[in-house]
Amino acid sequence: MAAGLTLSACGGSDDGGSGGSGGGEGETVSGAVVIDGSSTVEPLSSAAAELFMEENPDANVTVGTSGTGGGFEKFCAGETDISDASRPIKDSEIAICKENNIAYTELLVGNDALSVVVNNENDWANCLTVEQLKKIWEPDSKVKNWNQVDPSFPNEPLELFGAGSDSGTFDYFTEKVNGEEGASRTDYNPTEDDNVTVQGVSATKGALGYFGYSYLEANADKLKAVEIDGGGGCVAPSAETAQDQSYTPLFRPLFIYVSDAGLKKPQVVSFAEFYLENNPDIVEVAKFIPLTDDQIKTAQSELADLKSKAGSK
């Protein structure tokens, strides 16, 4: 299944309509499925789209990356069928969706270990405490050299790369590290495309950045992960430490949101069901962290609710 699969977006937005056919046993579906949102979840949804379209060649699943916040803006405006999210939907976004009569279903699709990364030539920052990360990233931070983080670190300029403000990764990182969602220094290289962070950190000896675990897995030869000490000792990001929640405070669940309007389209229903029913294979292909046994039970319940909801449309 992994043959030819890349971790790039499948394309931009397409308002292609509600057409679709079949959906019964042994039948394929056709029509557009429009997804946008989190750059962290994008590789997972792109893997699901690739595998789904192999079985349904007349379907067209597009996956955009405007960030979790940007994705919810489009979703709550009725522009997309599915929104990728690296955090739960906010109360303010719920209100906008409600104003626009956009109802939805939240589905848990994977886990993540938000990874702090440095250049391969960095042989000093093997582990950082949350306090050190805060010192680097807090609003109005004046830290511009590694020796300001720790006197034992070398006199090496520190260049920062990270998520843009529309990103759920930005929201999560700032809350867990700086204690307030959205609180961050502004003199860094922000982006909604995590590949830009990969390029920046891999090209700059003194660089530091952060993004989802799948980008670390896909670029392990270009940069290295920093272990994080959240108070219980240094812990590396991994599938195991995210699932057992020892990678604190940077483990997190990942979601997709499916609109009720989307559930009126056979191709969207089929894709959502495919996403959950084949989740272990999709997660493996996209190099994501699998759901735990308890999360699988939740996903199975969500799938049953989704089918029931779609059946009532």
C-alpha positions, 0 to 999 in steps of 0.5 A: 500500500505504501508504494509511491506514497509521499507525505505531501499534500494531495492538492488544494481546495475543490468545491466539487459537489455532492455527487457520488454513487454506490457505496454498497458492498463491492461498489465504488464511489465517485465525487469530491471530498474536500479536506483542509486544516492541520499540517500535522494531520495532513500526512495522515489524511493524505495517506488515507486519501491515497489508499481510498482513491486506489479502491475508488478511482473515480473519487477525488480527495484533496487535502489542503494545509491552512493550519488547524485554525485556518481549516476550521475557518473554512470548515465553519464557513461550509467550504470543506467536508472534513477539517484536520485538527491537531487540537480539539475545536475551540469554543469560539470556533464552535460558536461560528459553526453554530451561527452558520448551521454547520454541525459535525462529528469529531473523530479521533484518528491518531496520536502525536508526540510534538517534537522539538528538533535541532540540526544534526551538528548540534551535539550539546542540546540532547535534552531540554527542560520545559523551563528552558523551552519557555526561556527560549520561546516565551513572549519578549524572550531575548535569548538569541544564543545557545549559551543564554539557554545554558552556560555550558552550551556553546557560543552559537547563534540560535535561529528559531523555526516553528508553527504559524499562529493559525496552526493547532501545533502553535496553540498546543506548544505555546499552551504547554510550554509558555502556559498560555495558548498563543503566547510566544515570541514573534521574532522567529520563522513561522510557517503553516508548512512543516517542511519549511521548518525541516529545511530551515533546521537542517540547513542551520547549525544553531537552529531549533524548531518544532512540529508533529512526530510524523515529520521527524520520522520522515526526516530522521536523517536530516535532523535530530530530536531533543529529549524533553524533561517535563519534570520526570527526567529526559524522555524522547518522542516516540510511539511508546512515550506518546501512547503511555503519556510519559512524553509530557507535556507534548503528547497529544491526540489528533482529530478529523471533523466531518460536517453533517453536510458532508455526510449527505454525500456518499463519497464523504461517508465512505471516506470517513468510514474507510479512514476509521476502519483502515486506521491501523494501515493508514497510520503505519503508511503515514508513519504516525503513532497508532491509537491505543486499545482504549482509543480503538474502542472509542473509534469503533463507537464513533464509527457506529455513530457515524454510520447511524448519523449518515443513515439518517440523512 
